[in-house]
Amino acid sequence: MKYDCVIVGSGPAGTVTARFAAEAGAKVLIIERRAEVGVPVLCGEGISRKIDNWGMIEGTRWIAGKMEGARIYSPDKTCVTVSAKFGGDETGYVVYRDIFDQELARHAVKAGAKIMMNTKALGLIKENGKIKGVKAKHLDEEIEIKADIVVGADGVDSKVGNWASIETTLKPNDLETCCQYTFTNVKNLDYFCEFYLGKEIAPGGYIWIFPKGKNIANVGIGILASLSEAGMAKKLLDKFIEKEERLKDAQPIRFLAGAVPVALPVETVRDNLILVGDAARHVDPITGGGLTHCLEVGKIAGEVIGKAVKEKNFSAEFLSEYETRWKEAIGKKMKRNYMVKEILLDMDDKTFNMLADSLKDYDFDEISTIGIVKALVKKHPMLLMKLRPLIKVAKES
Ligand SMILES: Cc1cc2nc3c(=O)[nH]c(=O)nc-3n(C[C@H](O)[C@H](O)[C@H](O)COP(=O)(O)OP(=O)(O)OC[C@H]3O[C@@H](n4cnc5c(N)ncnc54)[C@H](O)[C@@H]3O)c2cc1C
């Protein structure tokens, strides 16, 4: 088997890369260890409405609910409501992630990419030290797939990066441990994504309720691995659910557990190799959301792969256009949000409560930095001192 490009992983990062590489003329194969694209779902399924303008996904089958905004609850349950225009940008849709991933795969195939399911990458083929493809197991058969470029789109547990000597180990401080129920028969749901903060509720993370319509909702938790111990995420989530009136008559129809990197991205390019998506840590360190980044970065990766194939140049130097462009697109935001994540970790519950109390009546339709600072100072002047590091980061970015 010989391809221009073999992509390990059929998540959004892999299929979007495949689509744009194939559209640019590259012969592309995606390999996927699972038996079905997008299954099992390992996601809260929230995505920004920014994707409406990107033309990467058609129709509406993948949309479970269109959100009207977000509610953020402080530890003492003070609620800050952000309208769709502002909150909606980040929490725009709740999707059916399996259909979403399959739609992205359909576009990749339409562009000419091939997909091989039940095929697990086992290592890289190297000739004279150069990467020349991947060794894999398809069902029970060991196979070799030769390719000029290997793409690691193999998610948070990425092995491809390690095989190419890229340091991808995550510190417990940079990893969220998550679990989530999907409940049916949930009462009083509307179209707002909800976030619950607090050191006791979810240390170093948050609990979310994302409505999927028809009385169905994803109710999940992410906590920082360094503040966690075995079974803690599920215990804290169960404690929250027990007290939640709307879930009294609800029953779970799905349970999942997974991890999210909340780190700075790693190096993403070597000779004949590229990393995208969670494998490259392209996840927002504050929210743990990775889907929009997969689409943005996957498109860039695919376009650069297309150029490399045309020029027959697979060197790290040539492929570094990918790293330069994704840094232009999301690099600054990733760095800023990583700093903000570190500052938020140091903030105590009392500060979050004061912050929410100051902002609970704030008209976010009139959003401005000065307006927010004024609102903070008016109610809790001491917040200004506490939030100084955050204001500094905001000013610098
Ligand atoms: C509980 C939870 C909730 C989340 N909620 C949200 C959310 O609401 N919004 C959001 O934007 N993000 C969310 N995320 C993050 C989001 O799911 C990821 O950022 C996104 O899935 C990354 O896509 P990807 O293509 O990089 O990797 P993945 O979607 O993980 O895909 C990687 C693929 O590679 C395959 N693979 C791995 N190893 C191999 C191998 N050796 N050979 C072949 N195939 C392989 C895997 O089977 C998988 O299909 C959440 C994550 C978790 C765990």
The ligand as an SDF file (V2000), in Angstrom:
LIG
                    3D

 53 58  0  0  0  0  0  0  0  0999 V2000
  -15.5040   14.1200   28.4230 C   0  0  0  0  0  0  0  0  0  0  0  0
  -15.0680   15.0480   27.3280 C   0  0  0  0  0  0  0  0  0  0  0  0
  -15.8650   16.1390   27.0030 C   0  0  0  0  0  0  0  0  0  0  0  0
  -15.4810   17.0070   25.9770 C   0  0  0  0  0  0  0  0  0  0  0  0
  -16.3210   18.0130   25.6390 N   0  0  0  0  0  0  0  0  0  0  0  0
  -16.0240   18.8290   24.6120 C   0  0  0  0  0  0  0  0  0  0  0  0
  -16.9310   19.8150   24.1780 C   0  0  0  0  0  0  0  0  0  0  0  0
  -18.0500   19.9290   24.6810 O   0  0  0  0  0  0  0  0  0  0  0  0
  -16.5510   20.6380   23.1580 N   0  0  0  0  0  0  0  0  0  0  0  0
  -15.3370   20.5250   22.5540 C   0  0  0  0  0  0  0  0  0  0  0  0
  -15.0450   21.3200   21.6380 O   0  0  0  0  0  0  0  0  0  0  0  0
  -14.4470   19.5840   22.9410 N   0  0  0  0  0  0  0  0  0  0  0  0
  -14.7660   18.7200   23.9340 C   0  0  0  0  0  0  0  0  0  0  0  0
  -13.9030   17.7300   24.2980 N   0  0  0  0  0  0  0  0  0  0  0  0
  -12.6140   17.6280   23.5670 C   0  0  0  0  0  0  0  0  0  0  0  0
  -12.8460   17.0260   22.1800 C   0  0  0  0  0  0  0  0  0  0  0  0
  -13.5790   15.8350   22.3050 O   0  0  0  0  0  0  0  0  0  0  0  0
  -11.4960   16.7670   21.5050 C   0  0  0  0  0  0  0  0  0  0  0  0
  -10.7840   17.9880   21.4740 O   0  0  0  0  0  0  0  0  0  0  0  0
  -11.6500   16.2420   20.0900 C   0  0  0  0  0  0  0  0  0  0  0  0
  -12.2970   15.0000   20.0580 O   0  0  0  0  0  0  0  0  0  0  0  0
  -10.2650   16.0690   19.4610 C   0  0  0  0  0  0  0  0  0  0  0  0
  -10.3880   15.5290   18.1790 O   0  0  0  0  0  0  0  0  0  0  0  0
   -9.1700   14.7190   17.5480 P   0  0  0  0  0  0  0  0  0  0  0  0
   -9.5860   14.3980   16.1690 O   0  0  0  0  0  0  0  0  0  0  0  0
   -7.9060   15.4250   17.8030 O   0  0  0  0  0  0  0  0  0  0  0  0
   -9.0930   13.3920   18.4360 O   0  0  0  0  0  0  0  0  0  0  0  0
  -10.1910   12.2930   18.7160 P   0  0  0  0  0  0  0  0  0  0  0  0
  -11.5450   12.7860   18.4630 O   0  0  0  0  0  0  0  0  0  0  0  0
   -9.8680   11.7460   20.0560 O   0  0  0  0  0  0  0  0  0  0  0  0
   -9.8800   11.1930   17.6220 O   0  0  0  0  0  0  0  0  0  0  0  0
   -8.7060   10.4100   17.6660 C   0  0  0  0  0  0  0  0  0  0  0  0
   -8.9880    9.1380   16.8950 C   0  0  0  0  0  0  0  0  0  0  0  0
   -7.7730    8.4200   16.7480 O   0  0  0  0  0  0  0  0  0  0  0  0
   -8.0470    7.0410   16.9220 C   0  0  0  0  0  0  0  0  0  0  0  0
   -6.7800    6.3800   17.2860 N   0  0  0  0  0  0  0  0  0  0  0  0
   -6.0560    6.5640   18.4150 C   0  0  0  0  0  0  0  0  0  0  0  0
   -4.9480    5.7930   18.3880 N   0  0  0  0  0  0  0  0  0  0  0  0
   -4.9650    5.1290   17.2070 C   0  0  0  0  0  0  0  0  0  0  0  0
   -4.1160    4.1780   16.6040 C   0  0  0  0  0  0  0  0  0  0  0  0
   -2.9650    3.7640   17.2040 N   0  0  0  0  0  0  0  0  0  0  0  0
   -4.4330    3.6810   15.3840 N   0  0  0  0  0  0  0  0  0  0  0  0
   -5.5690    4.0680   14.7550 C   0  0  0  0  0  0  0  0  0  0  0  0
   -6.4520    4.9630   15.2870 N   0  0  0  0  0  0  0  0  0  0  0  0
   -6.1400    5.4970   16.4950 C   0  0  0  0  0  0  0  0  0  0  0  0
   -9.0820    7.0180   18.0260 C   0  0  0  0  0  0  0  0  0  0  0  0
   -9.7880    5.7940   18.0390 O   0  0  0  0  0  0  0  0  0  0  0  0
   -9.9550    8.2110   17.6320 C   0  0  0  0  0  0  0  0  0  0  0  0
  -11.0000    7.8390   16.7750 O   0  0  0  0  0  0  0  0  0  0  0  0
  -14.2530   16.8250   25.3030 C   0  0  0  0  0  0  0  0  0  0  0  0
  -13.4430   15.7280   25.6170 C   0  0  0  0  0  0  0  0  0  0  0  0
  -13.8510   14.8450   26.6140 C   0  0  0  0  0  0  0  0  0  0  0  0
  -12.9680   13.6490   26.9280 C   0  0  0  0  0  0  0  0  0  0  0  0
  1  2  1  0
  2  3  1  0
  2 52  2  0
  3  4  2  0
  4  5  1  0
  4 50  1  0
  5  6  2  0
  6  7  1  0
  6 13  1  0
  7  8  2  0
  7  9  1  0
  9 10  1  0
 10 11  2  0
 10 12  1  0
 12 13  2  0
 13 14  1  0
 14 15  1  0
 14 50  1  0
 15 16  1  0
 16 17  1  0
 16 18  1  0
 18 19  1  0
 18 20  1  0
 20 21  1  0
 20 22  1  0
 22 23  1  0
 23 24  1  0
 24 25  2  0
 24 26  1  0
 24 27  1  0
 27 28  1  0
 28 29  2  0
 28 30  1  0
 28 31  1  0
 31 32  1  0
 32 33  1  0
 33 34  1  0
 33 48  1  0
 34 35  1  0
 35 36  1  0
 35 46  1  0
 36 37  1  0
 36 45  1  0
 37 38  2  0
 38 39  1  0
 39 40  1  0
 39 45  2  0
 40 41  1  0
 40 42  2  0
 42 43  1  0
 43 44  2  0
 44 45  1  0
 46 47  1  0
 46 48  1  0
 48 49  1  0
 50 51  2  0
 51 52  1  0
 52 53  1  0
M  END
$$$$
